[in-house]
Amino acid sequence: MTKRVSLTREEKRERLFLILYLLLFAAVALSLAYVQPWQNLAPDFENPPDEHARIRIPLFIARYGHLPVGTEPEMSGLYDGLYAMRPSLGLYPMALVMRLLLSFNAEGFALFFAARLVNVAFGLCTAYVVYLLSKRLFARTEIRWLFSCMTMFLPQHLFLHTYVNNESLNLLSVAMMLYGITVLYQETFTVRVCVLLAASWIICMLTCFNAYGFVLCTGILFLLRFFERREGKFSFDQKKFLRYGLPVIFAVLIGAGWWFVRMYLLWGGDIFALEATKAYHERIGAVQIGNIAGSFGSAMEILVARGVFTALGRSFIAMYGSMKIPAQDGYYQLYALFLGAGFVLGCAALAAKAKRLQAKQILLRVFVFAACVITFVLWLRYVLYTDFQVQARYIMPAVIPFFVFLSRGWELITEKAGEKKKLSLLPYTGMLFSVLMLLYYVYRVAFRYYLDF
């Protein structure tokens, strides 16, 4: 008979906070998933972005039992066939749920809501992985919860887990990636960590291209971990690589490679379907918005003149619907002040602790920063040369590292506060701010639009 271990007071409090944190996320996400309009509401587009197009993919799979190519009549339309040509793993679990509902003759909103619930579940998993990551990164309980709340209760981040898209599962994969690589660099290779990383890379590669920078950079970090310093020299541990490295590489090649082999066979070697997408647009007569200028410099001038970066910042904070449900200017100014103060504190923390960082910590931070830069560059490339999309969902994979950086700043000021009670309460103020700003935007701003439908 196993002996029952009683929880300490701190552990009970931690468990209570975890339950409340997950319940709050679930309550807000579920209410949003239920109340958002599901029709294609042109020209105002208060409905979630492109949901009416993406829903056709799981609906097709549910009805016919196989993946669409993108040229089927059911995929007809400006965006529908285009999305079928891209990796869409996040939509496949929705097809299973919709297939069950179709057997009961469900239709309309019931199918949309069921599909949205899948992403709410992905969001809950992301919230939990973010919490696990916080325990690895921060020693102080209040900083862990501040980081978790800032990340998951950012209105735009939560929004991505409430409608039919690929981003929700993609964000979960990035959280898994960052958690797995952090554990690897704090400890060593284990089967559990390798499975976690392999799964995260497969999921990421089969969801969104814009997060591929995280696959590249964490993959490099994974390989670098096989080098060990012995007698003043670095040597490659072949035994560990054969035991852990090769199985992970093979698993990723098989788990994600099938999609690119499929694309190669379908589109004559075009594994990313880039030329196929262009040909599809030409065939249906879609107007291309890319290539807005001849040179990069003049293109950037046009973006600044059009207020693209201001719109991107607002969208990063909160802009529901298809960028059609803004809050008041004061809301964004207040949130920007909060984020700006955290950024300044983060820079101060980086300067204060730079000399104390170990080589592994520096390596980890450099490559994660590089992944964020790649994500931004991919978004910029997409805006300039493919489609004029200024939505922050394309840079949202960088949200976790961004708030890790901000939380380091809050951690520094808490450490400096010492016995000063007023300063030590700042992280709790930040938590309260994140929660209240989320609730205000969702129930005071967004619901005002949604309840009219």
ABEGO torsion letter per residue (X at the ends): XBBBBBBBAAAAAAAAAAAAAAAAAAAAAAAAAAABBABBBOAAGABBBGAAAAAAAAAAAAAAGBBBAGABAAABEAAAAAAAABBAAAAAAAAAAAAAAAAAGBBEAAAAAAAAAAAAAAAAAAAAAAAAAAAAABABAAAAAAAAAAAAABAAAAAAAABBBAAAAAAAAAAAAAAAAAAAAABBBBAAAAAAAAAAAAAAAAABAAAAAAAAAAAAAAAAAABBBBGGBBBBBAAAAAAAAAAAAAAAAAAAAAAAAAAAAAAGGBAAGAAAAAAAAAAAGBBBABGABABAAAAAAAAAAAGAAAAAAAAAABBBEBGABBBBAAAAAAAAAAAAAAAAAAAAAAAAAAAABBAAAAAAAAAAAAAAAAAAAAAAAAAAAABBBABAAAAAAAAAAAAAAAAAAAAAAAAAAEABAAAAAAAAAAAAAAAAAAAAAAAAAAAAAAAAX
